[in-house]
Amino acid sequence: MSLEVIKTQIREFLRSKEPEVLAIRGDWGVGKTFTWDETLQEAQQQKFQKEDAGAIGLTYYSYVSLFGISNLQDLRTEIAFNKLNTIDLKHAEGVTKYKKVSGKFGPKIISQLIQTTGISAGTLVDTIFASVSNSMIKDTIVCIDDFERSTIDEKEALGFINDLKCKRGCKVVILLNDTHTKQFKTYREKVIDYDIRFKTTPNEAILMALKGYPETDYHQYIFEFCQRIETTNVRIIKKIRALTENMLSKVKIQKHRNLILNYFIQTSVLAHYCFYASKENLPDIDYLLNLNEFSSLAFSDFFANESPESLTPEEAKEKKLNADRLNFLANYGKEFFDKFDESIIKSVVDGFVDKPFFEKWLIEKIDEIDRNEATVELSKSIKSFYSKIMTDKEVRDWAQDYVENFCRNVENVSKWDLNDSYRILTKLELIKERNEIVRHYIDQNSHQIKMLDTNTREDMRDVEWIPELKDLLDENYRRRKAPPTPRDVIKKMIIQNGHAQREEVEILKQLDGKAVDEMVRNLSPNEFRSTVSLLANIRDFHPELKGLQDDTRFVLQKIGGESKQARLLAEHYGVSFEHD
């Protein structure tokens, strides 16, 4: 049912003078109360300005939330003292009149009644309140919100609502999430006259959430990503807008503003949805934070090569859950998260933007965008080379422009582009130009030596290195680089399916049993399986590391003696306990 159809049903309900009960059912946060209030105010405005005298059939209106109300008398009192004139909903006519009377004469009357009846003050006040409140509830439109959150027995509450309709001539609208009620479905056909399922489209929910706020340059991104994730929760969308405003109030974004807003809101929408929505197959916040570009590809399915028969029911369930989560993220278009994403997710959890932490990774993200733009610029230059026939002079002119472009963007040039440029200039026999870009690349990147490391992937691609260029970069890298730690080597081996260079194998040989024990016990859940699986079978990749494998299995055997779960875990990785 579309939002406009729902509003039409509410208008017809308001217009009728007949005592009736309308139920509007929907998930939390989808805009039930917002839509009811908006439609009521529109009708009230029409009546007040005499555009449509019949827009609201009854004279009085009362709103009450059942959240925190524990008995019918409290409910009755709340309805009575929230009673408003439907022509002017800003003034509580019933409340005002009662307060004037009770304030002027109440103390004297109560005092006299206590003396003559002997009834306690508390009981007497309750009796008076009950009598007054009951008399005030008549011919009134009553909105009862948060029906599912009340501690009042639902059968009793529905019986009371039926009395309001049948005995007090009231029209009652119930706003509720019926998936969280126990008896509503059983008794609703005896009480409810009109039953509406409140379900909107993402676009309608977004328009509701942003209504009343000035148009901004980031609203388009909220529309795009909220529609992509198919959220209809108005409260979540409002939180997304509020966090974006909080960020923009603290941080001035001038360079790459549109791209930064796009990245920010894409991650913000996803994080808000996963944080607040209660769906089992959704990734939680910890899952998002542990999903980087390598883990999403290399660690995403630890059991990928195992047959279903070899998995325990728990492992099979976990495998399916992980697959569901990754499919969800892939469909959304966000498969891994960097430090900039982490700063956004932290902001969602905290409810505000931590300026120093956010700014740090914002600068990194801007640098990354710069690098990407440099790559695009160089790619265009290369493309122009292959798009037309040139004379030798035109080639030299092209090469000069290309070298200038390369050197201007050198700190943002990828190793892939360097290798590709080296190859082309060599084939053109432009040795001077070739050597210039290499020298400039090495000199300008001496402070960030990862740019000189030829043994890592570039943009998730393996570079087919020209041997002499690789040797040159490796030499400069070794002069500037401290040796990697065993943990660094292990992480790299996991990504490269067990492959390691000779010098890296030598680093792992330095690990003893104590170091392995400490490492295994301090692994995060996201690292544990891949790391332990590698170490427990590392001689399959490098026979010379048999000692490391033996140490790992000994550590697992020791850990296995600490609990039944630890023993099963150790056995899972091939450790035997045959002497028990």
TORRO-27198 format. One record per residue (C-alpha): residue number from 0; x, y, z; residue in one letter. Coordinates in steps of 0.2 Angstrom, whole numbers, padded with zeros to 4 digits. Layout:
n, c1, c2, c3, res
NUM, X, Y, Z, a
...
END
This chain:
n, c1, c2, c3, res
0, 0000, 0000, 0000, m
1, 0007, 0017, -0005, s
2, 0009, 0031, 0007, l
3, -0004, 0042, -0002, e
4, -0017, 0027, -0001, v
5, -0013, 0026, 0018, i
6, -0016, 0045, 0020, k
7, -0032, 0044, 0010, t
8, -0038, 0030, 0022, q
9, -0033, 0041, 0037, i
10, -0042, 0056, 0030, r
11, -0058, 0046, 0028, e
12, -0057, 0040, 0046, f
13, -0054, 0057, 0053, l
14, -0069, 0064, 0042, r
15, -0082, 0051, 0049, s
16, -0091, 0055, 0065, k
17, -0095, 0036, 0068, e
18, -0086, 0028, 0083, p
19, -0073, 0016, 0074, e
20, -0056, 0008, 0078, v
21, -0042, 0010, 0065, l
22, -0026, 0000, 0067, a
23, -0010, 0005, 0058, i
24, 0003, -0009, 0058, r
25, 0021, -0007, 0053, g
26, 0039, -0010, 0058, d
27, 0047, 0001, 0070, w
28, 0054, 0018, 0063, g
29, 0044, 0017, 0046, v
30, 0035, 0033, 0049, g
31, 0018, 0027, 0056, k
32, 0017, 0041, 0069, t
33, 0024, 0054, 0057, f
34, 0011, 0050, 0044, t
35, -0003, 0050, 0056, w
36, 0002, 0067, 0064, d
37, 0005, 0075, 0047, e
38, -0012, 0069, 0040, t
39, -0021, 0075, 0056, l
40, -0012, 0092, 0055, q
41, -0017, 0094, 0037, e
42, -0035, 0090, 0041, a
43, -0034, 0102, 0056, q
44, -0028, 0116, 0045, q
45, -0042, 0114, 0033, q
46, -0054, 0114, 0047, k
47, -0046, 0129, 0056, f
48, -0046, 0139, 0040, q
49, -0063, 0134, 0035, k
50, -0057, 0126, 0019, e
51, -0066, 0110, 0024, d
52, -0077, 0111, 0039, a
53, -0079, 0092, 0039, g
54, -0061, 0087, 0038, a
55, -0062, 0081, 0056, i
56, -0078, 0074, 0062, g
57, -0076, 0075, 0081, l
58, -0072, 0090, 0091, t
59, -0058, 0083, 0102, y
60, -0042, 0074, 0100, y
61, -0030, 0065, 0113, s
62, -0014, 0056, 0110, y
63, -0005, 0044, 0121, v
64, 0010, 0032, 0120, s
65, 0008, 0016, 0130, l
66, 0027, 0015, 0132, f
67, 0029, 0015, 0151, g
68, 0010, 0014, 0155, i
69, 0006, -0001, 0166, s
70, -0013, 0000, 0170, n
71, -0029, 0005, 0163, l
72, -0032, 0019, 0175, q
73, -0016, 0027, 0170, d
74, -0020, 0025, 0152, l
75, -0038, 0033, 0155, r
76, -0030, 0048, 0165, t
77, -0017, 0051, 0151, e
78, -0031, 0051, 0137, i
79, -0041, 0063, 0148, a
80, -0028, 0075, 0152, f
81, -0020, 0075, 0134, n
82, -0037, 0080, 0127, k
83, -0036, 0094, 0114, l
84, -0048, 0103, 0103, n
85, -0047, 0097, 0085, t
86, -0048, 0115, 0079, i
87, -0033, 0121, 0089, d
88, -0022, 0106, 0093, l
89, -0010, 0117, 0102, k
90, -0021, 0120, 0117, h
91, -0025, 0107, 0129, a
92, -0043, 0113, 0133, e
93, -0048, 0098, 0144, g
94, -0032, 0100, 0154, v
95, -0033, 0118, 0156, t
96, -0051, 0118, 0162, k
97, -0047, 0104, 0175, y
98, -0031, 0113, 0181, k
99, -0041, 0129, 0184, k
100, -0054, 0120, 0194, v
101, -0043, 0109, 0204, s
102, -0030, 0122, 0207, g
103, -0043, 0134, 0215, k
104, -0055, 0123, 0224, f
105, -0046, 0106, 0224, g
106, -0037, 0107, 0241, p
107, -0052, 0113, 0250, k
108, -0064, 0100, 0243, i
109, -0051, 0086, 0246, i
110, -0048, 0092, 0264, s
111, -0067, 0092, 0268, q
112, -0070, 0075, 0260, l
113, -0056, 0067, 0270, i
114, -0064, 0074, 0286, q
115, -0081, 0068, 0283, t
116, -0077, 0051, 0275, t
117, -0061, 0046, 0284, g
118, -0054, 0040, 0267, i
119, -0035, 0042, 0265, s
120, -0029, 0056, 0254, a
121, -0020, 0045, 0242, g
122, -0036, 0034, 0239, t
123, -0047, 0049, 0238, l
124, -0036, 0058, 0225, v
125, -0036, 0042, 0214, d
126, -0055, 0041, 0215, t
127, -0057, 0059, 0210, i
128, -0044, 0057, 0196, f
129, -0053, 0041, 0190, a
130, -0070, 0050, 0190, s
131, -0064, 0066, 0182, v
132, -0054, 0057, 0168, s
133, -0068, 0045, 0164, n
134, -0081, 0059, 0162, s
135, -0069, 0069, 0151, m
136, -0067, 0055, 0138, i
137, -0081, 0056, 0126, k
138, -0083, 0059, 0107, d
139, -0065, 0060, 0106, t
140, -0052, 0055, 0092, i
141, -0040, 0044, 0103, v
142, -0023, 0040, 0096, c
143, -0014, 0026, 0105, i
144, 0004, 0024, 0100, d
145, 0017, 0011, 0104, d
146, 0003, -0002, 0108, f
147, 0016, -0017, 0108, e
148, 0027, -0008, 0121, r
149, 0014, -0008, 0135, s
150, 0014, -0019, 0150, t
151, -0005, -0019, 0151, i
152, -0012, -0036, 0146, d
153, -0016, -0034, 0128, e
154, -0034, -0042, 0130, k
155, -0038, -0029, 0143, e
156, -0031, -0015, 0133, a
157, -0042, -0020, 0118, l
158, -0057, -0022, 0129, g
159, -0054, -0004, 0135, f
160, -0052, 0002, 0117, i
161, -0069, -0007, 0113, n
162, -0077, 0002, 0127, d
163, -0071, 0019, 0121, l
164, -0079, 0015, 0104, k
165, -0095, 0008, 0110, c
166, -0099, 0017, 0126, k
167, -0090, 0033, 0125, r
168, -0093, 0037, 0106, g
169, -0074, 0038, 0102, c
170, -0064, 0035, 0087, k
171, -0048, 0026, 0091, v
172, -0032, 0024, 0080, v
173, -0020, 0011, 0086, i
174, -0001, 0013, 0080, l
175, 0008, -0003, 0083, l
176, 0021, -0016, 0077, n
177, 0011, -0032, 0077, d
178, 0025, -0043, 0075, t
179, 0029, -0040, 0094, h
180, 0012, -0042, 0101, t
181, 0005, -0058, 0108, k
182, -0014, -0057, 0108, q
183, -0018, -0043, 0095, f
184, -0020, -0055, 0081, k
185, -0032, -0066, 0091, t
186, -0044, -0052, 0097, y
187, -0042, -0039, 0083, r
188, -0057, -0045, 0073, e
189, -0068, -0041, 0088, k
190, -0062, -0024, 0090, v
191, -0054, -0017, 0074, i
192, -0065, -0010, 0061, d
193, -0051, -0005, 0048, y
194, -0034, -0013, 0048, d
195, -0020, -0005, 0038, i
196, -0003, -0012, 0035, r
197, 0009, 0002, 0034, f
198, 0022, -0001, 0021, k
199, 0031, 0012, 0011, t
200, 0044, 0012, -0003, t
201, 0062, 0017, 0001, p
202, 0059, 0033, -0009, n
203, 0044, 0038, 0002, e
204, 0053, 0034, 0018, a
205, 0068, 0046, 0012, i
206, 0056, 0060, 0008, l
207, 0047, 0058, 0025, m
208, 0064, 0058, 0034, a
209, 0071, 0073, 0025, l
210, 0055, 0083, 0025, k
211, 0057, 0101, 0032, g
212, 0076, 0101, 0030, y
213, 0084, 0113, 0017, p
214, 0090, 0105, 0001, e
215, 0108, 0101, 0002, t
216, 0122, 0094, -0010, d
217, 0122, 0077, -0001, y
218, 0104, 0073, -0001, h
219, 0106, 0064, -0018, q
220, 0118, 0052, -0010, y
221, 0106, 0048, 0004, i
222, 0093, 0045, -0009, f
223, 0105, 0034, -0019, e
224, 0112, 0023, -0005, f
225, 0096, 0021, 0005, c
226, 0087, 0015, -0010, q
227, 0101, 0004, -0014, r
228, 0100, -0004, 0003, i
229, 0081, -0004, 0003, e
230, 0078, 0004, 0020, t
231, 0061, 0011, 0024, t
232, 0066, 0016, 0042, n
233, 0063, 0034, 0044, v
234, 0072, 0035, 0060, r
235, 0088, 0027, 0053, i
236, 0088, 0039, 0038, i
237, 0086, 0054, 0050, k
238, 0101, 0048, 0060, k
239, 0111, 0047, 0043, i
240, 0107, 0065, 0039, r
241, 0111, 0071, 0057, a
242, 0128, 0062, 0057, l
243, 0132, 0070, 0040, t
244, 0128, 0087, 0046, e
245, 0138, 0084, 0062, n
246, 0153, 0079, 0051, m
247, 0151, 0094, 0040, l
248, 0150, 0106, 0055, s
249, 0167, 0100, 0061, k
250, 0177, 0097, 0045, v
251, 0178, 0108, 0030, k
252, 0179, 0098, 0014, i
253, 0184, 0108, -0001, q
254, 0195, 0096, -0011, k
255, 0185, 0081, -0019, h
256, 0170, 0086, -0009, r
257, 0157, 0076, -0020, n
258, 0168, 0061, -0019, l
259, 0171, 0062, 0000, i
260, 0152, 0065, 0003, l
261, 0148, 0050, -0008, n
262, 0161, 0039, 0001, y
263, 0155, 0045, 0018, f
264, 0136, 0042, 0015, i
265, 0139, 0025, 0007, q
266, 0148, 0019, 0022, t
267, 0136, 0028, 0034, s
268, 0120, 0021, 0027, v
269, 0127, 0003, 0028, l
270, 0134, 0005, 0045, a
271, 0118, 0013, 0052, h
272, 0108, -0001, 0044, y
273, 0118, -0015, 0051, c
274, 0119, -0006, 0068, f
275, 0101, -0003, 0071, y
276, 0092, -0016, 0060, a
277, 0090, -0033, 0069, s
278, 0092, -0046, 0055, k
279, 0102, -0062, 0058, e
280, 0111, -0062, 0041, n
281, 0117, -0044, 0042, l
282, 0135, -0041, 0045, p
283, 0138, -0033, 0062, d
284, 0149, -0019, 0066, i
285, 0164, -0030, 0071, d
286, 0162, -0039, 0054, y
287, 0163, -0023, 0044, l
288, 0178, -0017, 0054, l
289, 0188, -0033, 0051, n
290, 0184, -0034, 0032, l
291, 0198, -0026, 0023, n
292, 0203, -0028, 0005, e
293, 0213, -0044, 0008, f
294, 0202, -0052, 0020, s
295, 0187, -0050, 0009, s
296, 0195, -0060, -0004, l
297, 0207, -0071, 0004, a
298, 0199, -0075, 0020, f
299, 0181, -0073, 0015, s
300, 0177, -0092, 0015, d
301, 0190, -0102, 0025, f
302, 0181, -0118, 0021, f
303, 0180, -0114, 0002, a
304, 0190, -0130, -0003, n
305, 0182, -0141, 0010, e
306, 0168, -0153, 0005, s
307, 0151, -0151, 0014, p
308, 0153, -0168, 0022, e
309, 0169, -0163, 0031, s
310, 0161, -0148, 0040, l
311, 0152, -0149, 0057, t
312, 0134, -0142, 0058, p
313, 0141, -0126, 0066, e
314, 0154, -0124, 0053, e
315, 0142, -0126, 0039, a
316, 0130, -0114, 0047, k
317, 0144, -0101, 0049, e
318, 0149, -0104, 0031, k
319, 0132, -0100, 0024, k
320, 0130, -0085, 0036, l
321, 0147, -0078, 0029, n
322, 0141, -0081, 0011, a
323, 0125, -0072, 0015, d
324, 0134, -0057, 0022, r
325, 0147, -0056, 0008, l
326, 0133, -0057, -0005, n
327, 0123, -0043, 0004, f
328, 0139, -0032, 0004, l
329, 0143, -0036, -0014, a
330, 0125, -0032, -0020, n
331, 0126, -0015, -0010, y
332, 0143, -0012, -0018, g
333, 0154, -0011, -0003, k
334, 0165, -0027, -0001, e
335, 0179, -0021, 0010, f
336, 0183, -0006, 0022, f
337, 0198, 0005, 0024, d
338, 0203, 0016, 0038, k
339, 0192, 0030, 0032, f
340, 0177, 0018, 0032, d
341, 0183, 0014, 0050, e
342, 0182, 0032, 0056, s
343, 0164, 0033, 0048, i
344, 0158, 0017, 0057, i
345, 0166, 0023, 0073, k
346, 0156, 0039, 0071, s
347, 0140, 0029, 0069, v
348, 0143, 0019, 0084, v
349, 0148, 0034, 0095, d
350, 0134, 0045, 0088, g
351, 0146, 0059, 0083, f
352, 0161, 0062, 0073, v
353, 0178, 0062, 0082, d
354, 0186, 0076, 0073, k
355, 0205, 0072, 0075, p
356, 0202, 0053, 0071, f
357, 0191, 0057, 0056, f
358, 0202, 0071, 0049, e
359, 0217, 0059, 0050, k
360, 0209, 0046, 0038, w
361, 0200, 0060, 0028, l
362, 0217, 0066, 0023, i
363, 0223, 0048, 0018, e
364, 0207, 0046, 0008, k
365, 0210, 0063, -0001, i
366, 0228, 0057, -0005, d
367, 0221, 0041, -0012, e
368, 0209, 0050, -0023, i
369, 0224, 0060, -0029, d
370, 0233, 0045, -0034, r
371, 0218, 0037, -0043, n
372, 0216, 0053, -0053, e
373, 0235, 0053, -0057, a
374, 0233, 0035, -0064, t
375, 0218, 0041, -0074, v
376, 0227, 0055, -0081, e
377, 0242, 0044, -0086, l
378, 0230, 0031, -0093, s
379, 0222, 0044, -0105, k
380, 0240, 0049, -0111, s
381, 0244, 0031, -0114, i
382, 0227, 0029, -0123, k
383, 0231, 0044, -0134, s
384, 0247, 0035, -0140, f
385, 0238, 0020, -0146, y
386, 0223, 0030, -0154, s
387, 0232, 0038, -0169, k
388, 0247, 0037, -0180, i
389, 0261, 0049, -0176, m
390, 0277, 0055, -0184, t
391, 0294, 0053, -0175, d
392, 0293, 0071, -0170, k
393, 0275, 0069, -0163, e
394, 0281, 0054, -0153, v
395, 0295, 0065, -0146, r
396, 0282, 0079, -0141, d
397, 0271, 0066, -0134, w
398, 0285, 0058, -0124, a
399, 0290, 0075, -0117, q
400, 0272, 0079, -0112, d
401, 0270, 0062, -0104, y
402, 0286, 0063, -0094, v
403, 0281, 0080, -0087, e
404, 0264, 0073, -0083, n
405, 0272, 0058, -0074, f
406, 0284, 0068, -0064, c
407, 0270, 0081, -0059, r
408, 0260, 0066, -0052, n
409, 0274, 0055, -0047, v
410, 0269, 0053, -0028, e
411, 0252, 0047, -0034, n
412, 0259, 0036, -0048, v
413, 0256, 0017, -0046, s
414, 0270, 0004, -0048, k
415, 0259, -0003, -0062, w
416, 0260, 0013, -0071, d
417, 0278, 0015, -0069, l
418, 0281, -0003, -0076, n
419, 0270, 0001, -0091, d
420, 0278, 0018, -0094, s
421, 0296, 0010, -0093, y
422, 0291, -0003, -0106, r
423, 0283, 0009, -0118, i
424, 0298, 0021, -0117, l
425, 0311, 0007, -0119, t
426, 0302, 0001, -0135, k
427, 0302, 0018, -0142, l
428, 0321, 0019, -0138, e
429, 0318, 0035, -0128, l
430, 0331, 0029, -0115, i
431, 0334, 0047, -0108, k
432, 0315, 0049, -0104, e
433, 0314, 0032, -0097, r
434, 0328, 0034, -0085, n
435, 0321, 0051, -0080, e
436, 0304, 0044, -0074, i
437, 0313, 0030, -0064, v
438, 0325, 0042, -0056, r
439, 0311, 0054, -0051, h
440, 0300, 0040, -0045, y
441, 0313, 0033, -0033, i
442, 0319, 0050, -0027, d
443, 0301, 0056, -0024, q
444, 0295, 0040, -0015, n
445, 0310, 0038, -0004, s
446, 0299, 0043, 0011, h
447, 0286, 0030, 0007, q
448, 0296, 0015, 0003, i
449, 0280, 0004, 0001, k
450, 0280, 0012, -0017, m
451, 0297, 0003, -0020, l
452, 0291, -0014, -0014, d
453, 0289, -0025, -0029, t
454, 0284, -0040, -0019, n
455, 0266, -0034, -0015, t
456, 0251, -0033, -0026, r
457, 0247, -0016, -0034, e
458, 0228, -0012, -0034, d
459, 0225, -0031, -0031, m
460, 0234, -0035, -0047, r
461, 0251, -0044, -0050, d
462, 0263, -0033, -0059, v
463, 0272, -0042, -0073, e
464, 0289, -0034, -0069, w
465, 0302, -0029, -0082, i
466, 0317, -0038, -0074, p
467, 0329, -0024, -0074, e
468, 0317, -0011, -0067, l
469, 0312, -0024, -0053, k
470, 0330, -0026, -0049, d
471, 0333, -0007, -0048, l
472, 0318, -0005, -0036, l
473, 0322, -0020, -0025, d
474, 0340, -0013, -0022, e
475, 0333, 0004, -0017, n
476, 0319, -0004, -0006, y
477, 0332, -0015, 0003, r
478, 0343, 0000, 0007, r
479, 0328, 0009, 0015, r
480, 0318, -0005, 0023, k
481, 0319, -0014, 0040, a
482, 0317, -0033, 0039, p
483, 0299, -0038, 0041, p
484, 0292, -0046, 0057, t
485, 0287, -0065, 0057, p
486, 0269, -0059, 0058, r
487, 0271, -0048, 0043, d
488, 0278, -0063, 0033, v
489, 0264, -0074, 0039, i
490, 0251, -0062, 0034, k
491, 0259, -0060, 0017, k
492, 0260, -0079, 0015, m
493, 0241, -0081, 0018, i
494, 0237, -0069, 0005, i
495, 0250, -0077, -0007, q
496, 0243, -0095, -0004, n
497, 0259, -0100, 0006, g
498, 0272, -0093, -0005, h
499, 0287, -0085, 0003, a
500, 0304, -0079, -0003, q
501, 0320, -0087, 0004, r
502, 0324, -0072, 0016, e
503, 0306, -0073, 0023, e
504, 0308, -0091, 0026, v
505, 0324, -0087, 0036, e
506, 0314, -0075, 0047, i
507, 0301, -0088, 0051, l
508, 0315, -0100, 0056, k
509, 0319, -0088, 0071, q
510, 0302, -0092, 0079, l
511, 0303, -0104, 0094, d
512, 0289, -0112, 0104, g
513, 0287, -0098, 0116, k
514, 0285, -0085, 0102, a
515, 0272, -0097, 0093, v
516, 0262, -0099, 0109, d
517, 0261, -0080, 0112, e
518, 0256, -0077, 0094, m
519, 0242, -0090, 0094, v
520, 0235, -0085, 0110, r
521, 0234, -0066, 0104, n
522, 0227, -0069, 0087, l
523, 0210, -0060, 0083, s
524, 0195, -0071, 0078, p
525, 0197, -0065, 0061, n
526, 0215, -0070, 0060, e
527, 0215, -0086, 0070, f
528, 0209, -0099, 0057, r
529, 0220, -0093, 0042, s
530, 0235, -0091, 0053, t
531, 0234, -0107, 0063, v
532, 0229, -0117, 0048, s
533, 0245, -0111, 0039, l
534, 0257, -0114, 0053, l
535, 0250, -0131, 0057, a
536, 0253, -0136, 0039, n
537, 0268, -0125, 0034, i
538, 0280, -0139, 0029, r
539, 0268, -0143, 0015, d
540, 0274, -0126, 0007, f
541, 0291, -0125, 0014, h
542, 0299, -0142, 0020, p
543, 0313, -0133, 0029, e
544, 0300, -0125, 0041, l
545, 0296, -0142, 0049, k
546, 0302, -0136, 0065, g
547, 0290, -0122, 0065, l
548, 0276, -0134, 0061, q
549, 0281, -0145, 0075, d
550, 0281, -0131, 0087, d
551, 0264, -0125, 0082, t
552, 0256, -0143, 0084, r
553, 0265, -0144, 0102, f
554, 0257, -0127, 0107, v
555, 0240, -0133, 0100, l
556, 0242, -0149, 0110, q
557, 0246, -0139, 0126, k
558, 0231, -0127, 0123, i
559, 0220, -0142, 0120, g
560, 0223, -0148, 0138, g
561, 0215, -0132, 0145, e
562, 0197, -0136, 0140, s
563, 0186, -0147, 0130, k
564, 0183, -0134, 0117, q
565, 0202, -0131, 0116, a
566, 0205, -0149, 0113, r
567, 0192, -0150, 0099, l
568, 0200, -0135, 0091, l
569, 0217, -0142, 0092, a
570, 0210, -0159, 0084, e
571, 0202, -0148, 0070, h
572, 0220, -0143, 0065, y
573, 0227, -0160, 0065, g
574, 0233, -0162, 0083, v
575, 0233, -0180, 0090, s
576, 0229, -0184, 0108, f
577, 0232, -0203, 0107, e
578, 0241, -0205, 0123, h
579, 0226, -0200, 0134, d
END
